[in-house]
């Protein structure tokens, strides 16, 4: 277990760096990659709190949830950034682009997170404890990563409306 946890720390760090590199390459800037990953890290912190509250420990299977959260959780930020940049290319002001991006991708992000979490929570119904715990942890973690993204959209829109 100690070896698998150490390996997952390395794999999680590598995953996070790879995601940052891909976002920089895809969107052509460091700023958007940093913002998306900052929100992801907040969601991951909440997911670790959820893991502690719901299960209390990680087993040989549930330790893999961190890489899962990085891979799935970053999607929410990339959808938002992609839509925001599209709106800016169309000539919208920063404020209008932020509001339009939130309105356009928010419902899709929420729907995707709910369906993904339901699939993970379904694994919690199995009799195999390792898979059941992974399902509980990952299902809640997905919802928390989504909540972090949607909260960041709300705060961004709030700040822009005050400017």
C-alpha positions in Angstrom: 0.0 0.0 0.0 2.8 2.4 0.8 4.5 1.7 -2.6 1.2 2.3 -4.4 0.6 5.5 -2.6 4.1 6.7 -3.4 3.6 5.7 -7.1 0.2 7.6 -7.2 1.8 10.7 -5.8 4.2 10.7 -8.7 1.5 9.8 -11.2 -0.7 12.6 -9.9 2.0 15.1 -10.1 2.9 14.0 -13.6 -0.7 14.1 -14.6 -1.1 17.6 -13.4 2.0 18.8 -15.2 0.9 17.1 -18.4 -2.6 18.7 -18.2 -1.0 22.1 -17.8 1.3 21.5 -20.8 -1.7 20.4 -22.9 -3.8 23.4 -21.9 -0.9 25.8 -22.7 -0.4 24.1 -26.1 -4.2 24.1 -26.8 -5.1 27.6 -25.7 -1.7 29.2 -26.4 -1.1 30.8 -23.0 0.0 30.1 -19.5 -2.7 32.3 -17.8 -5.6 30.1 -18.7 -3.8 26.9 -17.8 -2.9 28.3 -14.4 -6.5 29.5 -13.7 -8.0 26.2 -14.8 -5.6 24.2 -12.7 -6.0 26.4 -9.7 -9.7 25.7 -9.7 -8.9 22.0 -10.2 -6.6 22.0 -7.2 -9.4 23.5 -5.1 -11.8 20.8 -6.3 -9.2 18.1 -5.5 -8.7 19.5 -2.0 -12.4 19.3 -1.5 -12.4 15.7 -2.9 -9.7 14.7 -0.4 -11.9 16.0 2.3 -14.8 14.1 0.9 -12.7 10.9 0.8 -11.8 11.4 4.5 -15.4 12.1 5.5 -17.0 9.4 3.4 -14.6 6.5 3.6 -11.8 7.6 6.0 -9.0 6.0 4.1 -7.7 5.0 0.7 -7.2 1.4 -0.4 -5.1 -0.1 -3.2 -7.9 0.8 -5.7 -9.3 4.0 -4.4 -5.8 5.6 -4.3 -6.2 5.9 -8.1 -9.0 8.5 -7.7 -6.5 11.4 -7.8 -5.5 10.7 -11.3 -9.2 10.2 -12.2 -10.1 13.6 -10.7 -7.3 15.3 -12.6 -8.4 13.8 -15.9 -12.1 14.4 -15.5 -12.0 17.5 -13.3 -10.0 19.5 -15.7 -12.6 19.1 -18.4 -14.9 21.6 -16.6 -12.3 24.3 -16.8 -11.3 23.6 -20.4 -15.0 23.9 -21.5 -15.3 27.2 -19.8 -12.0 28.6 -21.1 -12.7 27.4 -24.6 -16.1 29.1 -24.7 -14.7 32.3 -23.2 -11.9 32.5 -25.8 -14.5 31.9 -28.6 -16.6 34.7 -27.3 -13.5 37.0 -27.1 -12.6 36.1 -30.7 -16.1 37.2 -31.7 -15.3 40.6 -30.4 -17.2 40.5 -27.1 -15.9 42.5 -24.1 -14.2 40.6 -21.3 -17.3 41.0 -19.1 -19.8 39.9 -21.8 -17.6 36.9 -22.8 -17.4 35.8 -19.2 -21.1 36.0 -18.7 -21.9 34.3 -22.0 -19.4 31.5 -21.3 -21.0 30.9 -17.9 -24.5 30.8 -19.3 -23.5 28.5 -22.2 -21.3 25.9 -20.6 -22.6 26.0 -17.0 -25.6 23.7 -17.6 -23.5 21.3 -19.7 -20.8 21.1 -17.1 -23.4 20.4 -14.4 -25.1 17.7 -16.4 -21.9 16.0 -17.3 -20.7 16.0 -13.7 -24.0 14.6 -12.4 -24.0 11.8 -15.0 -20.4 10.9 -14.3 -20.9 10.9 -10.6 -23.9 8.7 -10.9 -21.8 6.2 -12.8 -19.1 6.3 -10.1 -21.7 6.1 -7.3 -23.2 3.0 -8.9 -19.9 1.3 -8.3 -20.5 1.8 -4.6 -23.3 -0.8 -4.8 -20.9 -3.6 -5.6 -19.9 -6.1 -2.9 -16.2 -5.7 -3.6 -15.1 -3.2 -0.9 -12.2 -1.6 -3.0 -14.4 -0.8 -5.9 -17.3 0.4 -3.7 -15.0 2.8 -1.9 -13.5 4.0 -5.2 -17.1 4.7 -6.4 -18.0 6.7 -3.3 -14.8 8.7 -3.4 -14.7 9.4 -7.1 -18.5 10.1 -7.3 -18.3 12.8 -4.7 -15.0 14.1 -6.0 -16.5 14.7 -9.4 -19.3 16.7 -8.0 -16.9 18.7 -5.8 -14.6 19.5 -8.8 -17.7 20.6 -10.7 -18.8 22.8 -7.8 -15.4 24.4 -7.6 -15.6 25.2 -11.3 -19.2 26.6 -11.1 -18.3 28.6 -8.1 -15.3 30.1 -9.9 -17.5 31.0 -12.8 -20.0 32.7 -10.4 -17.2 34.7 -8.7 -15.7 35.7 -12.0 -19.0 37.0 -13.3 -19.6 38.8 -10.0 -16.2 40.5 -10.1 -16.7 41.5 -13.7 -20.1 43.0 -13.1 -18.6 45.2 -10.4 -15.9 46.5 -12.7 
